[in-house]
Amino acid sequence: MTTSMRRWLRIAGLVVVLVLGVSAGLAFWALRAKMPDEPRLPGRIEHGSLEHGGRSRTFIVYLPEKMQPHPAIVIALHGSMGTSAQARQVYGYDFDLLAETHGFLAVYPQGYRGHWNDSRVKGPFAAKIENVDDVGFLIALVDRLAKDRGADPAQVYVTGVSNGGQMTLRLALQTPDFARAYAVVVSSVPAAGNLAVTPSRKPVSILFMNGTRDPFNPWNGGDVALYGVWGNRGVALSAQASIDYFLELAGLAGSAPVTTQIPDADVTDGSTAERRRWTAPGKRSVTLISIVGGGHGVPHPATHGRPLLGNSNRDFHAANEIWDFFRHAP
């Protein structure tokens, strides 16, 4: 082998090492995240399970120290490839803190193999492929909490993130009376050809919280896929079209919302937030919180989400907004 060839091989080897190093660095940057720390709480965590549909299903319940005699139930659903423990964390443990103040049960069910059989036709995960009865599981879970903890089945509230948001939409569309109000985070209503349920067409009180620069769930509608390439979950409506659907059901179409600019508490997070709320006497309440410049994540002052998923809004606590919506919903 000539000296010149050896030199070129060394250079090529250095280039490969450099490319691999840069790629690894970019991957580390894109996937790194800092989530809120778990606070010290006076209540206690209970891990439970129940049999449903021939499967053992599990859940976590936060039991506040000062629980109401017949407590309300707030159900928080994790996202894709998630866990019930991650559902607590992604909201910054705020539902546990709110449970202490208001005496409700904060409940975190576990999806089947990390996913929910949500409102969409498309979804390459076991819960959908096996057509798991997640609606029935959640109904059975409420029944269990009513029996074991004296919880009030007439005061159920449901929120979810991403795949959990789509499961929340399934409940709102298919079994609207399951909960008094719903809150959907970084999810939109599936387009007609991608809708896995037959909607009841009954009005519900519902809140949407979506980012205008979400690289997975597109603000303007279209394929739900990371940067339009990976993990396609089918076509979704835009955030506005999703809101319009529920405004029509609630008899609020054409009415003017009350618009509030949420204070820009963190000017470094690349995003701001605006709340639009539609309501009228005798009608359901519908709200859209637009995270302008926000990505695919749950707003919280201590959250620095994966850069791959866009900007993390740190101007407010998502759970606080959601609970405020829940308790004031008609």
Buried (B, 14 or more C-beta within 10 A) or exposed (E): EEEEEEEEEEEEEEEEEEEEEEEEEEEEEEEEEEBBEEEEBEBEBBEBEBEBBEEEBBBBBBBBEEBBEBBBBBBBBBBBEBBBBBBBBBBBBBBBBBBBEBBBBBBBBBBBEBBBBBBBBBBEBBBBEEEBBBBEBBBBBBEBBBEEBEBBBEBBBBBBBBBBBBBBBBBBBBBBEBBBBBBBBBBBBBBEEBBBBEBBEEBBBBBBBBBBBBBBBBBEBBBBBBEEEEBBBBBBBBBBBBBBBBBBBBEBEEEEBEEEEBEBEBEEBBBBBBBBBBBEEEBBBBBBBBBBBBBBBBBBBEBBBBBBBBBBBBBBBBBBBBBEBBBEBB
